[in-house]
């Protein structure tokens, strides 16, 4: 009988449990509380993606195979030399939500506590930084109040800026199954584009791009007008209610592009349903006003006390498998491990004391877009990219590739021999991939699960934590003598004890003395625990803040508005999913979703090639004409790389505009011109 290893899917933030075997057997783990045995198309095809074709199996220096000693010696030497000559802020790490928590922890410890810079940011900046900022502003901490079970207990689920059916499919399956047994459960989907999620929803509100603040400000004003606010909860636990409502009243409902009847239907449904979960994702976060959108949503839940209760509260769906784990160990340029703040001297002191480190950065580092801007300006002298492909995935991707090429020394750790970013590296470091490495990940509902190795280590590959720790030792630092991820996890939990005096619910004791090898999926602080139903927020007075949120002035786009996102069957730049033929069969090439009236305007029929252009770049995409698109708006997937389909690399057309609070890029509202390129 095939021996199955209990592990976790490496794709989205749902964090499904997987049973896997070296022969490619893949099953959903019936005992994992995220999926109870379910898997989506991507998870089901994992067994088809574990071959070694295209893998990086040996270190490379200047495009030639090298020993680990030579490669890591060069990384340590170049980083040390840059720091000695130009200072600690002249070096940077750019990491990934694909890293395991242990990898993240060690990389952050090296950069923040030993190098003394906070120039370590992550591609998770692109998926959920606005939610982090929104949580911190409202709650005083980046704490997710809800769990997946709340979706099954709600009477109304509002999905905002989320094509959950494609991007978090198992979570969506849970909702659809709940709907079968609970016919009164309603789903409202708010999205400027009609998607598979809209098809299953009871109501689709075809909102204007970035019209979310006007919508939720309108809802807050409606709550106040109807006397639907929870005065007991507000008086006990909330600051800022009056100001938030007064500012909300200034929003213009017309900015939503929704009819008065649609607005009334939404507001009535929301205020008339006690058990409401508002789940939001990239359509909210990836915006120049993403943090404000998050707070506009949180305001409505706080004003009504609809938070932290069964079936009732806001829930942000994280994009990547370990975006949440990265947040927990300070994996962003503005955070410290265990939900402590880089800006807080007492927090810095606690972490430095715990690490017994020679220094600790006393200022925030460069966030993703700023980090590559600094590369372009020549301010970064040594860059280490781990497990991600910014030359493709960041906005204005062509300029980012030039910026990386401008850095005097670039190291890239990856599982693949050829990536657009790896091709720009001086040193390539072969990392172990999914199925080959051990560690933990945390999903969107704060559940920590094990990824476990079930495959032999290929070639000379090494785990990311091991590579980083080796470089740290070569740079002369102590405190990196780890021999296993279990040791690193134990140190992270022990740091939780040190941090608990600042963050009383950061109770990681459930993990103390845990049998790491047999760790079961576990939520912190306790399995099934919820936050905030009875206050207990993390601002100094224990109250939450409702923020006055002004709706942005929406510019009338003179051309077409470009929305970007994911396909159902692909993950990021298709490093892994691109290997499974059945996944490629779904949508096999880059395409442009366009409304029939817009297609007619540029004289395009189904299958024609469309030239897409703006000041950042250009592309050529196959026209997919559909009434699901909204007139004036087009959609393109973001999976294709320069190497796979240069004319379909859509991030080359996204301006590097970011939310000023979170630094998250606005990847959903580019302005482009369209013209027919060639007939089908
Ligand atoms: Fe993997 Fe996400 Fe699919 Fe679950 S829903 S199997 S975590 S891709």
Boltz pocket constraint, residues with backbone or C-beta under 6 A from the ligand:
constraints:
  - pocket:
      binder: B
      contacts: [[A, 9], [A, 10], [A, 11], [A, 12], [A, 13], [A, 14], [A, 15], [A, 16], [A, 35], [A, 38], [A, 39], [A, 40], [A, 41], [A, 42], [A, 43], [A, 44], [A, 167], [A, 168], [A, 169], [A, 170], [A, 171]]
      max_distance: 6.0
